[in-house]
Amino acid sequence: MAAFDRVLTRVENVLAAGSLGLAALIAIVAVLLRTITGQILFWSEEAVILLVITSTFLGAVVTLRYDEHVNVDLVALFLGERGKRVLALVGIAVTLVYLGIVGAFAWLVLAEPYARLTLTPALKLPLWLATLPVPVGFTLMFVRACEIASRMLRGRDPYPEKTAEREAEQAAEREAEGAAARDDETGPRRPDETDGEAGR
């Protein structure tokens, strides 16, 4: 499972960051060309739009991995640990149903004749290729949700990367507080003390 998680994480990161980075690069080149030479990349606007859409649907997978989608946990405040675990399982089950249904319909849209015969205005790409990030994103989110559900059912931390980041932040805060406390106890050194120690 750990190897699968590493591969899936790498695919998510490369696709999401790569598409957004490529969109930024195309936009910069288009602006520079227009400013310096007066030439216009007529296809740049459409390419940037499609790449941003791609990064949005693939970036949603990364957001799911870190449990950073918007949610309201009012009910969980009134539940114990067992109740929170049951509620989390219900939530991930609803998420799986939603992702499965919408993802399946997204793949079906690609098979429509309209998607195969229609071309985009500037790049002249078939419409199915332009909309491919939607079903791919939903499929990756479904796979990631299955992995999260598997961790929950085994009683493990469903979001280990989020927990690791939180622990690292807390450790850094504790270290900073400890350093500040040591400085308060010893007080700032006077320049003559430092010079005297260096001379000895």
Sequence and secondary structure as in RCSB ss.txt:
>XXXX:A:sequence
MAAFDRVLTRVENVLAAGSLGLAALIAIVAVLLRTITGQILFWSEEAVILLVITSTFLGAVVTLRYDEHVNVDLV
ALFLGERGKRVLALVGIAVTLVYLGIVGAFAWLVLAEPYARLTLTPALKLPLWLATLPVPVGFTLMFVRACEIAS
RMLRGRDPYPEKTAEREAEQAAEREAEGAAARDDETGPRRPDETDGEAGR
>XXXX:A:secstr
 HHHHHHHHHHHHHHHHHHHHHHHHHHHHHHHHHHHT    TTHHHHHHHHHHHHHHHHHHHHHHTT S    TG
GGGS HHHHHHHHHHHHHHHHHHHHHHHHHHHHHHTSHHHHH B TTT  BHHHHTTHHHHHHHHHHHHHHHHHH
HHHTTS S HHHHHHHHHHHHHHHHHHHHHHHHHHH    HHHHHHHHH 
